[in-house]
Amino acid sequence: MTCISDIPETILALIFSCISDTRSRNAVSLVCIEWYSLERATRTSLCLRGSVSDLYLIPRSFQAVESLDLSHCSPWGYSLFQSIPERAVLVGQVLSQAFPKVKYMTIYVRDGRDIDMVACFWSNLQSLKLVRWHQRPTHFEEASGYGMEFRFLMQSCKSLRSLDLSEFYCWTEDIPPALMVEPFVSRSLHSLNLLNVSLEGFKAVELGAIASACPNLEDLRIVLVFDSRFVDFVDDEALLHLGVSCKKLKVLHLIDTAAFVDAQTDREDAFGNEDAQISRAGLEGVFEALPLLEDLAIVLSQNVRDAKSALEVLASKCKKLKSLCLGRFHGLCNGPQPNGIAMCKGLKSLTIKFCQDLTNLDLIAISLGCTGLQKLALHSCKEITRSGLRSLVRQLRNSLVDVQVTCCLQLDAVDTLWALQPIQNTISKLLLDYQLNPDHLAREQEDAHRCQSFCNLSTCENAQRVHNESVQSFSSSINSQKYSINGSNRESSRNLLDLNFAPPCTEQCEGFKNSDIMNMHGCSTDGIAFSSVGAESDGIHGSRDHASSSACRDASDRLSNHDFNSEMHGLSEFGNPAFSLAFREGEWSMLKSLALWIPIGELLSSLPVMGLQFCPSLREVQIKVEGDCRACPKPKVRKAGLSTLALYKAISKLTLDCSETVGYALSAPQGHMELSLWERWYLQGIESVKLQELDYWPPQDRDANRRGLSLPSSGLISQCATLRKLIIHGTINEHLLRMFTKMPNLRDVQLRLDYYPAPEVELNTETRADACRRFEAALAERGFPD
């Protein structure tokens, strides 16, 4: 018999090289000795974990690795070479011998001495990414002057083509002198990422120096100062100089310092009257000078008006443009005929932020002009409605697979999901605001009050009569207002009412409970609204304020107007086959990644009811919670409903980001909760979700300068029996860290203080290097089942 082992070694090597999943490659290497050797010989990328104190554990069989990531070595944030000063050279020698062919490296460095060690042992590097979340050192001789940390790197690595400093904190004054140290290397650079170098942006003089030093750049990402209130701000002249100096640019990202912070809240000054000092003529000159552009992002904090003509020049001069991101640009086009931004016919990705005059007709023009659009992101566009978004989605249903809609005043979660019905079987990534429109909340409360009147019924005949009248009323409301339930059209909604289901009691009305009546008639129970998802008419729903205080008030109103006696674990528990069938029709079969922005205090339980119950392929969920707990009263329910995610059987990774949630870390006033209780409120039920990987950002108390894991959150996370990888972006006490050793499948725990500035020295038991080593030793001693 012919088996797979008879395949020639050359062909097997090609097959193995196509496998990207790390666990799959590890499984392949365990088949036999031959496959082990082939897998190691074809492995080109590796992320190394573990402690450098255990040099004997460094693998030496990956001789073909070209891309090496050393930024997550334990303990995180410490120098890889200076952790053991007397063995610094030995660490470099062992690593260079174990990985001799490395060309692309990512490494955490603390000062110039670490960078010198990298340049010394890997002088043939072509791409280097430096990571540093700690403050720039000033007490070393190497860091005493501007750019001196990079001096030896630029002199030694003659083959350097890409330098990524997006996670490396330094001063903006360091970059131009560093690029001038070795002009030959600077002229050879093809990629330079300076997006997050400093809290301050680069000014016009510094941008000019960078452009003159690196004329062959093909990829430039940089944070600039466009605000005219600052000295030496970036204007038309600086941008024109960039275009003339770097004519080979294919990727250009210019982000304003104030706009770099991705604020999800809709502030009152979101659409200010200040105009940027960037004219249409200046933009046209830049576009004409850069005909090779494929990816362009210009995000400002001030307005650029009447940009249609400039964008038409962009479309005519940059024929290869595939990705476009614009922030604070207005007058993008004048629909419904394609013009302006709609003339960029080759676009695959389009992001529009803070455009105050983007209308439904403009979306139609974009859909007619950019027919191959695969990704669409709309942020803070207050004029678009559900009908306009649905028209665009219907036109692009054959290509659109990635949609992001946030902070659009007339689009809440229900409206967005309704608009995306034409592509619900093909969309793979979705980002939306998890917040209901005030009109939906008002209708929800009205239905709840209406159903309260049914609680006084005393006979089964009255119950049957009320049931029939309610069904007829619900039918007429659908026929008159054209309601749509989770993706079903008008015809399917009408057929839905033909189902004959009996009231919950047949003999005695003692069993006819208030919650049963509310469930049967589409009203709210446990904070779950079984009402229609919204009318098709596009009247203005009213302004939606995303500010944390308003979100807290809305959440408090919802919690005080409903009875929450139990937690929802599935729609079938409510015994309503009609609504279950309706939602079953709206299956998001290809959705793999779901991202939600949630204001503080909002419940997750209504996620399936809004139309996202059936997502068989959903593997990753990202949740970002924002708001001020200090302005939010204590919730009247015990948990936020994270157990709702257990409905998605394929889910394996959860990202829960509470980094922008602020509150009281130690003591809270009466009627409010401390951050530890808020953590427990959000994490309760996580043990029922079969997760393999968890990324968690704890909330913070800015006054106490603390962001760490509390006792309740540690206990709840330790109950996740299936968890294999845990990443905590904050601090934790050692005795709490020990709780994770009881998790049977846990293999990797990382403590990352990847927020600026990372703590220099901890004076308590949090995140000490010795504590991390003791925990890792205990985890290894416990053993791993596989």
Legacy VTK file of the C-alpha trace (Angstrom):
# vtk DataFile Version 3.0
C-alpha trace
ASCII
DATASET POLYDATA
POINTS 786 float
0.000 0.000 0.000
1.134 3.503 -0.777
1.138 5.792 2.257
2.099 9.374 2.930
5.587 8.312 3.968
6.289 7.329 0.339
6.019 10.947 -0.771
9.453 12.293 -1.721
11.150 14.357 0.953
11.223 17.467 -1.243
7.449 17.421 -1.682
6.902 16.758 2.045
9.088 19.741 2.863
6.924 21.955 0.636
3.781 20.651 2.331
5.189 21.321 5.808
6.252 24.826 4.831
2.595 25.649 4.084
1.494 24.845 7.651
1.351 28.045 9.696
-0.430 26.945 12.889
2.128 26.325 15.631
0.295 23.473 17.345
-0.266 21.711 14.014
3.432 21.896 13.241
4.266 20.545 16.683
1.895 17.637 16.111
3.520 16.911 12.738
6.966 16.791 14.335
5.848 14.015 16.723
4.967 11.510 13.982
8.441 10.143 13.351
12.100 11.129 13.264
11.988 11.967 9.558
9.023 14.289 9.987
10.643 15.851 13.033
13.723 16.752 10.997
11.656 18.066 8.088
9.474 20.194 10.353
12.490 21.756 12.037
14.175 22.347 8.675
11.100 24.154 7.290
10.253 26.231 10.394
11.059 29.843 9.505
9.255 31.709 12.293
9.497 31.249 16.065
8.342 33.128 19.169
10.486 32.194 22.167
9.091 32.090 25.686
10.644 31.053 28.973
13.345 32.557 31.152
16.861 33.346 29.960
18.165 31.996 33.248
17.515 28.501 31.839
19.943 28.626 28.943
20.056 24.850 28.653
16.377 24.865 27.614
16.946 27.038 24.543
16.103 24.836 21.523
18.963 24.252 19.107
17.126 22.345 16.378
15.564 25.386 14.677
18.577 26.240 12.554
16.432 27.464 9.634
14.481 30.090 11.583
14.609 33.511 9.905
12.041 35.385 11.988
12.638 35.365 15.754
10.480 37.041 18.418
12.222 37.569 21.772
9.863 40.255 23.085
7.870 37.878 25.328
10.644 36.210 27.274
10.061 35.890 30.994
10.096 37.948 33.113
8.471 40.365 30.684
9.913 43.873 30.489
13.371 42.972 31.759
16.538 43.116 29.727
17.251 39.879 27.912
21.001 40.329 28.272
21.268 42.227 31.559
19.031 39.956 33.643
22.214 38.080 34.561
25.015 40.680 34.151
27.879 38.215 34.460
26.377 36.058 31.698
25.264 38.770 29.261
27.758 37.795 26.557
27.009 34.103 27.081
23.273 34.696 26.500
24.010 36.412 23.212
26.380 33.675 22.087
23.945 30.862 22.869
21.065 32.596 21.083
23.139 33.441 18.019
24.353 29.855 17.754
20.850 28.434 18.188
19.397 30.780 15.527
22.201 31.615 13.094
20.022 32.549 10.084
17.822 35.168 11.736
16.991 38.092 9.431
13.840 39.444 11.096
13.853 40.045 14.858
11.537 41.457 17.521
13.101 42.036 20.953
12.423 43.911 24.193
15.237 46.297 25.093
15.662 48.629 28.053
18.561 50.835 26.950
21.302 51.276 24.367
23.380 48.406 25.727
20.695 45.889 24.750
20.531 47.359 21.252
24.314 47.086 20.980
24.141 43.392 21.894
21.590 42.788 19.137
23.796 44.532 16.593
26.833 42.608 17.792
25.418 39.080 17.493
23.027 39.553 14.542
24.780 41.977 12.239
23.003 40.574 9.152
19.556 41.644 10.253
17.260 42.959 7.532
14.270 43.823 9.720
14.275 44.836 13.388
11.403 45.697 15.719
12.329 47.158 19.095
9.895 47.061 22.012
10.107 49.254 25.105
7.195 50.390 27.274
9.460 51.831 29.964
10.688 55.390 30.000
13.725 56.365 28.007
16.837 56.042 30.205
18.928 59.146 30.729
21.559 58.004 33.241
23.648 55.906 30.838
26.454 57.396 28.815
25.034 55.850 25.657
21.729 57.681 26.163
23.176 61.057 27.064
22.874 62.430 23.540
20.068 62.400 20.996
20.016 59.192 18.976
23.033 57.655 20.667
21.122 54.477 21.523
20.986 53.606 17.812
24.541 54.582 16.887
26.154 51.125 17.030
23.090 49.511 15.430
23.277 51.763 12.379
27.035 51.251 12.087
26.941 47.437 12.371
23.778 46.317 10.553
24.600 47.304 6.988
21.804 45.126 5.584
19.029 46.752 7.618
15.981 47.442 5.432
13.146 47.779 7.943
13.039 49.473 11.363
9.887 49.286 13.476
9.733 51.581 16.522
5.935 51.591 16.930
6.233 50.039 20.411
9.552 51.594 21.362
9.279 54.697 23.532
11.937 57.328 23.031
12.083 61.019 22.220
11.208 62.381 18.814
14.542 64.223 18.866
16.332 60.849 18.876
15.241 59.715 15.422
16.765 62.282 12.973
20.286 62.152 14.536
20.141 58.347 14.581
19.346 58.222 10.862
22.225 60.585 10.101
24.826 58.454 11.897
25.231 56.111 8.923
23.854 57.701 5.721
24.371 54.523 3.677
22.124 52.440 5.965
19.501 55.192 6.156
19.332 55.443 2.368
18.839 51.669 2.212
15.837 51.677 4.536
12.602 50.635 2.817
10.297 50.625 5.849
10.157 52.933 8.880
7.393 52.729 11.486
7.269 55.645 13.944
3.595 55.516 14.904
3.919 55.320 18.681
7.417 56.558 19.395
6.441 59.288 21.836
3.443 60.999 23.349
4.498 63.977 21.241
4.422 63.932 17.474
7.103 64.812 14.951
7.245 68.400 13.787
7.856 69.755 10.311
11.646 70.078 10.669
11.965 66.532 11.987
9.766 65.168 9.187
11.952 66.930 6.644
15.117 65.473 8.171
13.668 61.952 8.111
12.551 62.314 4.490
15.965 63.624 3.405
17.855 60.872 5.239
15.667 58.023 3.853
14.888 58.833 0.203
14.212 55.193 -0.749
11.438 54.587 1.752
8.532 52.502 0.504
6.656 52.279 3.813
6.426 55.241 6.235
4.113 55.356 9.255
4.524 58.371 11.498
2.715 60.525 14.075
2.833 64.234 13.244
1.795 67.561 14.768
-0.776 69.103 12.419
-2.259 71.490 14.984
-1.466 75.062 13.946
-1.405 76.180 17.578
1.971 74.470 18.007
5.289 75.821 16.790
6.666 74.188 13.644
3.492 72.272 12.820
3.212 70.186 9.649
1.674 72.098 6.746
1.510 71.923 2.954
5.181 72.718 2.524
6.298 69.886 4.811
4.051 67.385 3.029
5.257 68.489 -0.399
8.861 68.081 0.735
8.017 64.539 1.855
6.473 63.738 -1.521
9.425 65.107 -3.456
12.034 63.382 -1.274
10.426 59.911 -1.035
8.983 59.210 -4.469
8.980 55.421 -3.968
6.451 55.438 -1.149
3.827 52.701 -1.409
2.509 52.841 2.156
2.043 56.220 3.846
0.317 56.695 7.207
0.195 60.253 8.584
-1.593 60.376 11.940
-2.161 63.488 14.015
-1.054 63.273 17.629
-4.491 64.174 18.996
-6.234 61.715 16.670
-3.875 58.835 17.427
-5.780 57.961 20.605
-8.641 55.757 19.422
-11.396 57.297 21.505
-14.690 55.480 21.079
-16.702 58.068 22.942
-18.688 60.592 21.004
-17.699 63.898 22.525
-19.570 67.129 22.038
-16.565 68.630 20.304
-16.185 65.628 17.973
-17.060 67.851 15.023
-15.218 71.052 15.808
-15.043 74.121 13.628
-11.251 74.340 13.506
-9.787 73.819 10.034
-6.448 72.163 9.426
-3.649 74.029 7.689
-3.699 71.427 4.918
-5.186 72.772 1.710
-6.638 70.956 -1.271
-3.777 72.219 -3.428
-1.238 70.799 -0.976
-2.939 67.407 -0.964
-3.110 67.352 -4.754
0.606 68.118 -4.944
1.437 65.246 -2.594
-0.746 62.814 -4.543
0.845 63.810 -7.824
4.320 63.282 -6.378
3.524 59.756 -5.089
2.098 57.725 -8.003
3.083 54.363 -6.465
0.846 54.674 -3.399
-1.021 51.491 -2.463
-1.955 52.226 1.159
-2.737 55.766 2.359
-3.931 56.926 5.789
-4.336 60.593 6.764
-6.080 61.055 10.117
-6.281 64.605 11.458
-7.769 66.283 14.515
-8.939 69.322 12.523
-11.159 69.574 9.478
-10.304 69.417 5.793
-13.347 70.600 3.851
-14.396 70.082 0.227
-11.920 67.256 -0.292
-13.721 65.837 -3.333
-11.428 67.394 -5.945
-8.275 66.318 -4.104
-9.548 62.753 -3.879
-10.289 62.717 -7.594
-6.657 63.685 -8.193
-5.673 60.818 -5.872
-7.776 58.419 -7.926
-6.297 59.603 -11.224
-2.634 59.701 -10.142
-2.438 56.699 -7.778
-3.823 53.878 -9.880
-2.530 51.151 -7.534
-4.279 52.447 -4.399
-5.809 49.530 -2.481
-6.349 50.901 1.052
-7.505 54.369 2.133
-8.129 55.801 5.612
-9.310 59.391 6.097
-10.085 61.225 9.329
-11.771 64.652 9.560
-12.143 64.884 5.795
-15.461 66.352 4.648
-17.087 66.650 1.244
-15.718 63.281 0.164
-18.194 62.888 -2.676
-21.585 64.037 -3.892
-23.770 61.001 -4.475
-25.455 59.082 -5.804
-23.250 59.210 -8.914
-19.612 58.130 -8.374
-17.274 61.074 -7.839
-14.686 62.160 -5.339
-13.626 59.231 -3.184
-15.837 56.886 -5.235
-13.458 57.332 -8.176
-10.852 55.169 -6.398
-12.091 52.081 -8.191
-9.314 49.742 -7.042
-9.945 50.140 -3.299
-10.092 46.969 -1.200
-10.218 48.706 2.200
-11.879 52.021 3.108
-11.952 53.712 6.522
-13.805 56.987 7.127
-13.637 58.743 10.508
-15.403 61.866 11.761
-17.044 62.861 8.484
-19.974 65.106 9.361
-21.547 65.290 5.883
-21.283 61.696 4.680
-24.823 60.764 3.659
-26.681 57.717 2.416
-26.336 58.926 -1.166
-22.581 59.120 -0.694
-22.538 55.513 0.484
-24.431 54.529 -2.651
-21.876 56.373 -4.778
-19.046 54.564 -2.972
-20.701 51.201 -3.569
-21.087 51.950 -7.276
-17.518 53.210 -7.679
-15.532 50.903 -5.382
-17.042 47.621 -6.512
-14.241 45.443 -5.102
-14.375 46.768 -1.526
-13.607 44.037 1.023
-13.318 46.096 4.222
-15.408 49.084 5.298
-14.958 51.021 8.552
-17.212 53.928 9.533
-16.466 55.851 12.712
-18.462 58.864 13.955
-20.379 59.541 10.745
-23.566 61.079 12.109
-25.619 61.430 8.918
-25.721 57.861 7.658
-28.672 55.627 8.503
-29.501 51.964 8.284
-31.043 52.214 4.808
-27.920 53.795 3.367
-25.648 51.194 4.928
-27.941 48.400 3.762
-27.916 49.750 0.192
-24.121 49.777 0.206
-23.938 46.285 1.676
-26.412 44.923 -0.870
-24.387 46.378 -3.718
-21.093 44.966 -2.338
-22.439 41.634 -1.108
-20.070 39.669 -3.354
-16.870 41.196 -1.922
-17.476 42.792 1.501
-16.261 40.536 4.357
-15.033 42.985 7.045
-17.290 45.706 8.493
-16.691 48.136 11.365
-19.385 50.587 12.471
-18.802 52.623 15.637
-20.079 55.883 17.131
-22.515 56.593 14.290
-25.371 58.513 15.897
-28.179 56.931 13.881
-26.805 53.384 13.871
-26.969 51.237 16.973
-26.284 47.516 17.205
-29.738 46.428 16.023
-29.710 48.813 13.063
-26.224 47.715 12.034
-27.102 44.031 12.146
-30.265 44.677 10.145
-28.262 46.540 7.514
-25.766 43.676 7.248
-28.364 41.002 6.500
-27.416 40.735 2.782
-23.906 39.552 3.733
-24.607 37.661 6.957
-23.632 34.406 5.254
-20.308 35.743 3.948
-19.004 38.322 6.462
-16.013 37.099 8.493
-15.114 40.084 10.744
-17.479 42.494 12.482
-17.001 45.432 14.847
-19.975 47.329 16.228
-21.241 49.345 19.189
-23.034 47.162 21.691
-25.631 49.753 22.592
-29.330 50.113 21.841
-30.925 53.248 20.471
-33.077 55.171 23.002
-36.098 54.536 20.739
-35.562 50.791 21.039
-35.291 51.115 24.812
-38.501 53.178 24.994
-40.400 50.644 22.892
-38.991 47.860 25.066
-40.221 49.509 28.262
-43.628 50.244 26.737
-44.077 46.576 25.854
-43.051 45.587 29.381
-45.693 47.871 30.926
-48.323 46.589 28.501
-47.620 42.992 29.458
-47.810 43.773 33.166
-51.575 44.237 32.748
-51.959 40.581 31.815
-50.842 39.374 35.231
-54.332 39.784 36.766
-56.033 37.233 34.517
-57.959 34.587 36.405
-59.284 32.157 33.814
-57.791 30.154 31.012
-60.379 31.567 28.565
-59.159 35.090 29.276
-55.568 33.941 28.878
-56.357 32.387 25.508
-58.242 35.523 24.396
-55.403 37.816 25.436
-52.928 35.536 23.730
-54.862 35.639 20.446
-55.299 39.418 20.599
-51.602 39.898 21.254
-50.642 37.696 18.322
-53.025 39.605 16.040
-51.657 42.928 17.306
-48.113 41.764 16.758
-49.043 40.598 13.230
-50.595 43.937 12.327
-47.578 45.826 13.666
-45.302 43.765 11.446
-47.474 44.295 8.372
-47.826 48.039 8.985
-44.300 48.918 10.084
-42.416 46.227 8.136
-40.546 44.912 11.148
-37.669 42.580 10.580
-36.604 39.942 13.079
-32.895 39.086 12.991
-32.454 38.969 9.280
-35.856 37.574 8.272
-37.741 39.506 5.619
-41.362 40.569 5.675
-42.616 37.351 4.133
-40.782 35.138 6.616
-42.116 37.291 9.465
-45.671 36.751 8.216
-45.108 33.023 7.950
-43.691 33.101 11.429
-47.091 34.107 12.822
-48.773 31.115 11.225
-47.171 28.876 13.863
-49.793 27.728 16.360
-48.294 27.609 19.791
-50.433 27.326 22.905
-50.293 29.562 25.937
-48.215 28.204 28.786
-51.206 26.856 30.748
-54.190 24.771 29.669
-56.125 24.037 32.814
-55.268 26.445 35.593
-54.005 29.996 35.488
-51.916 29.545 38.631
-49.037 28.509 36.392
-49.445 31.543 34.170
-46.505 33.605 35.365
-45.676 37.183 34.523
-42.338 36.178 33.020
-44.066 33.559 30.825
-46.451 36.149 29.444
-43.646 38.589 28.761
-41.594 35.919 27.030
-44.546 34.768 24.948
-45.398 38.236 23.700
-41.921 39.421 22.844
-41.231 41.519 25.906
-38.312 41.791 28.258
-37.213 39.225 30.808
-33.839 39.271 32.541
-32.940 42.313 30.506
-33.550 40.420 27.261
-35.942 42.173 24.895
-37.784 39.715 22.643
-39.189 42.550 20.592
-38.841 43.328 16.913
-35.400 44.551 15.981
-36.490 47.845 14.537
-38.609 49.579 11.966
-37.429 49.901 8.418
-38.171 53.622 8.265
-35.141 55.830 8.687
-36.375 58.719 10.719
-33.800 60.288 12.984
-33.673 58.116 16.080
-32.319 60.886 18.212
-28.815 61.736 19.238
-26.938 58.945 20.952
-24.421 60.095 23.502
-21.539 57.676 23.962
-20.124 59.504 26.924
-19.513 57.318 29.900
-21.828 59.214 32.247
-24.777 59.025 29.839
-24.106 55.360 29.148
-24.130 54.687 32.877
-27.463 56.478 33.245
-28.994 54.503 30.361
-27.712 51.250 31.815
-29.040 52.204 35.240
-32.476 52.974 33.755
-32.554 49.606 32.049
-31.553 47.814 35.215
-34.172 49.610 37.301
-37.102 49.065 34.869
-36.780 45.310 34.418
-36.917 42.256 36.602
-33.688 40.271 36.520
-34.248 36.999 38.371
-32.171 34.577 36.320
-29.338 34.547 33.823
-29.940 33.645 30.183
-27.953 30.663 28.917
-29.889 30.054 25.692
-32.959 31.260 23.864
-34.687 27.899 24.158
-34.989 28.287 27.931
-37.744 30.850 27.466
-40.018 28.422 25.685
-40.863 30.590 22.702
-40.531 28.514 19.514
-41.653 31.350 17.262
-38.842 33.686 18.126
-36.344 30.817 18.253
-37.225 29.918 14.682
-36.958 33.539 13.585
-33.452 33.916 14.901
-32.443 30.536 13.523
-33.116 31.914 10.031
-30.424 34.568 10.542
-27.288 32.451 10.758
-23.890 34.158 10.453
-22.214 31.100 9.059
-18.823 32.604 8.123
-18.364 35.066 11.007
-15.042 34.229 12.688
-14.171 37.411 14.596
-16.562 39.648 16.534
-15.483 42.886 18.242
-17.784 44.858 20.548
-17.508 48.255 22.205
-19.570 48.241 25.397
-20.282 51.183 27.708
-19.843 50.496 31.388
-22.834 48.801 32.990
-24.322 47.357 29.796
-25.424 43.716 29.874
-24.080 41.124 27.451
-27.118 38.884 27.814
-29.045 40.447 24.936
-26.330 39.678 22.379
-28.121 36.631 20.904
-31.496 38.378 20.848
-30.142 41.254 18.796
-29.438 38.770 16.004
-26.143 37.076 16.778
-27.279 33.828 18.336
-26.224 31.450 15.553
-22.553 31.936 14.706
-21.192 28.409 14.196
-17.742 29.563 12.998
-17.129 32.285 15.599
-13.675 31.679 17.096
-12.601 35.031 18.502
-14.509 37.674 20.470
-13.012 41.028 21.393
-14.807 43.137 24.007
-13.711 46.644 24.932
-15.399 48.169 27.975
-15.111 51.919 28.442
-16.511 54.297 30.992
-16.167 55.806 34.433
-17.372 53.473 37.179
-17.361 56.390 39.580
-20.347 57.907 37.745
-22.239 54.622 37.489
-24.402 53.303 40.333
-24.219 49.766 41.595
-25.920 47.357 39.146
-29.031 45.558 40.330
-28.021 42.317 38.638
-25.288 39.993 39.778
-23.359 39.594 36.517
-22.954 41.128 33.104
-23.774 37.951 31.202
-20.399 36.757 29.931
-21.804 33.221 30.011
-23.820 34.170 26.932
-20.669 33.506 24.914
-21.093 29.809 25.717
-23.672 29.742 22.924
-20.795 29.926 20.438
-19.402 26.428 20.496
-16.383 27.187 18.281
-15.091 30.109 20.368
-11.502 29.647 21.550
-10.118 33.156 22.191
-11.508 36.048 24.206
-10.024 39.529 24.466
-11.541 41.478 27.351
-10.128 44.998 27.433
-11.128 47.062 30.473
-8.071 49.324 30.278
-10.233 52.412 29.661
-12.501 51.602 32.596
-11.628 53.786 35.564
-12.938 53.605 39.105
-12.098 53.238 42.773
-9.327 50.717 43.427
-9.407 50.691 47.252
-12.442 52.438 48.695
-15.672 53.495 46.996
-18.425 55.818 48.293
-21.725 54.357 49.425
-23.806 53.072 46.543
-20.786 52.479 44.290
-18.549 49.476 43.723
-14.804 49.107 43.839
-12.929 47.961 40.765
-12.554 44.443 42.168
-16.346 44.100 42.308
-16.669 45.442 38.783
-14.160 42.822 37.665
-16.226 40.131 39.326
-19.378 41.517 37.697
-17.875 41.232 34.220
-16.016 37.938 34.653
-18.765 35.910 36.304
-19.761 33.073 34.017
-16.438 32.897 32.184
-15.958 29.307 33.380
-18.849 28.175 31.158
-17.103 29.446 28.003
-14.715 26.866 26.554
-11.762 29.189 26.032
-8.225 28.257 25.096
-6.738 31.766 25.138
-7.623 34.833 27.205
-6.263 38.361 26.812
-7.296 40.484 29.782
-6.710 44.171 30.550
-7.803 44.928 34.151
-9.511 48.263 34.917
-7.462 51.022 36.462
-7.510 53.666 39.141
-5.621 56.602 37.686
-5.474 58.430 40.993
-3.791 55.470 42.692
-1.806 54.620 39.538
-2.831 50.975 39.785
-3.806 48.462 37.118
-3.745 44.959 38.486
-5.671 41.733 38.872
-7.835 41.487 42.007
-8.770 38.495 44.121
-12.275 37.989 42.609
-10.996 38.155 39.039
-8.123 35.770 39.809
-10.518 33.281 41.327
-12.948 33.431 38.400
-10.222 33.072 35.774
-8.735 30.120 37.653
-12.021 28.248 37.099
-11.500 28.122 33.308
-10.559 24.459 33.007
-9.892 24.527 29.251
-7.661 27.621 29.205
-4.197 27.047 27.725
-2.828 30.584 27.352
-3.413 33.544 29.662
-2.100 37.052 28.999
-2.624 39.662 31.725
-1.831 43.240 30.766
-1.140 44.492 34.253
0.214 43.505 37.639
-0.751 40.708 40.025
0.298 39.642 43.507
2.281 36.438 43.808
-0.217 34.656 46.059
-2.940 35.327 43.481
-0.676 34.108 40.715
-0.406 30.775 42.517
-4.119 30.194 41.982
-3.475 29.569 38.298
-1.406 26.466 39.018
-4.677 24.609 39.674
-5.813 25.069 36.062
-5.180 21.649 34.463
-4.521 22.712 30.852
-2.737 26.028 31.435
0.662 26.116 29.730
1.555 29.765 29.212
0.968 32.743 31.523
2.337 36.129 30.517
2.314 39.295 32.607
2.726 42.292 30.320
2.851 45.851 31.518
2.494 47.070 27.945
1.103 50.469 28.809
3.134 53.641 29.074
4.917 54.249 31.307
5.470 50.738 32.584
6.448 50.614 36.299
10.183 50.780 36.783
10.488 49.218 40.257
7.730 47.520 42.245
7.970 47.942 46.008
5.435 45.213 46.858
4.931 41.614 45.752
3.617 42.510 42.305
5.375 41.290 39.143
8.790 40.788 40.660
11.194 38.780 38.561
11.728 36.218 41.295
7.962 35.819 41.759
7.525 35.095 38.050
10.312 32.523 38.127
8.819 30.766 41.153
5.412 30.598 39.503
6.818 29.237 36.239
8.773 26.627 38.162
5.608 25.555 40.003
3.713 25.383 36.710
6.411 23.224 35.129
6.585 21.000 38.193
2.849 20.407 38.010
3.276 19.117 34.451
1.135 19.376 31.325
-1.428 16.772 30.206
-0.366 16.926 26.550
LINES 1 787
786 0 1 2 3 4 5 6 7 8 9 10 11 12 13 14 15 16 17 18 19 20 21 22 23 24 25 26 27 28 29 30 31 32 33 34 35 36 37 38 39 40 41 42 43 44 45 46 47 48 49 50 51 52 53 54 55 56 57 58 59 60 61 62 63 64 65 66 67 68 69 70 71 72 73 74 75 76 77 78 79 80 81 82 83 84 85 86 87 88 89 90 91 92 93 94 95 96 97 98 99 100 101 102 103 104 105 106 107 108 109 110 111 112 113 114 115 116 117 118 119 120 121 122 123 124 125 126 127 128 129 130 131 132 133 134 135 136 137 138 139 140 141 142 143 144 145 146 147 148 149 150 151 152 153 154 155 156 157 158 159 160 161 162 163 164 165 166 167 168 169 170 171 172 173 174 175 176 177 178 179 180 181 182 183 184 185 186 187 188 189 190 191 192 193 194 195 196 197 198 199 200 201 202 203 204 205 206 207 208 209 210 211 212 213 214 215 216 217 218 219 220 221 222 223 224 225 226 227 228 229 230 231 232 233 234 235 236 237 238 239 240 241 242 243 244 245 246 247 248 249 250 251 252 253 254 255 256 257 258 259 260 261 262 263 264 265 266 267 268 269 270 271 272 273 274 275 276 277 278 279 280 281 282 283 284 285 286 287 288 289 290 291 292 293 294 295 296 297 298 299 300 301 302 303 304 305 306 307 308 309 310 311 312 313 314 315 316 317 318 319 320 321 322 323 324 325 326 327 328 329 330 331 332 333 334 335 336 337 338 339 340 341 342 343 344 345 346 347 348 349 350 351 352 353 354 355 356 357 358 359 360 361 362 363 364 365 366 367 368 369 370 371 372 373 374 375 376 377 378 379 380 381 382 383 384 385 386 387 388 389 390 391 392 393 394 395 396 397 398 399 400 401 402 403 404 405 406 407 408 409 410 411 412 413 414 415 416 417 418 419 420 421 422 423 424 425 426 427 428 429 430 431 432 433 434 435 436 437 438 439 440 441 442 443 444 445 446 447 448 449 450 451 452 453 454 455 456 457 458 459 460 461 462 463 464 465 466 467 468 469 470 471 472 473 474 475 476 477 478 479 480 481 482 483 484 485 486 487 488 489 490 491 492 493 494 495 496 497 498 499 500 501 502 503 504 505 506 507 508 509 510 511 512 513 514 515 516 517 518 519 520 521 522 523 524 525 526 527 528 529 530 531 532 533 534 535 536 537 538 539 540 541 542 543 544 545 546 547 548 549 550 551 552 553 554 555 556 557 558 559 560 561 562 563 564 565 566 567 568 569 570 571 572 573 574 575 576 577 578 579 580 581 582 583 584 585 586 587 588 589 590 591 592 593 594 595 596 597 598 599 600 601 602 603 604 605 606 607 608 609 610 611 612 613 614 615 616 617 618 619 620 621 622 623 624 625 626 627 628 629 630 631 632 633 634 635 636 637 638 639 640 641 642 643 644 645 646 647 648 649 650 651 652 653 654 655 656 657 658 659 660 661 662 663 664 665 666 667 668 669 670 671 672 673 674 675 676 677 678 679 680 681 682 683 684 685 686 687 688 689 690 691 692 693 694 695 696 697 698 699 700 701 702 703 704 705 706 707 708 709 710 711 712 713 714 715 716 717 718 719 720 721 722 723 724 725 726 727 728 729 730 731 732 733 734 735 736 737 738 739 740 741 742 743 744 745 746 747 748 749 750 751 752 753 754 755 756 757 758 759 760 761 762 763 764 765 766 767 768 769 770 771 772 773 774 775 776 777 778 779 780 781 782 783 784 785
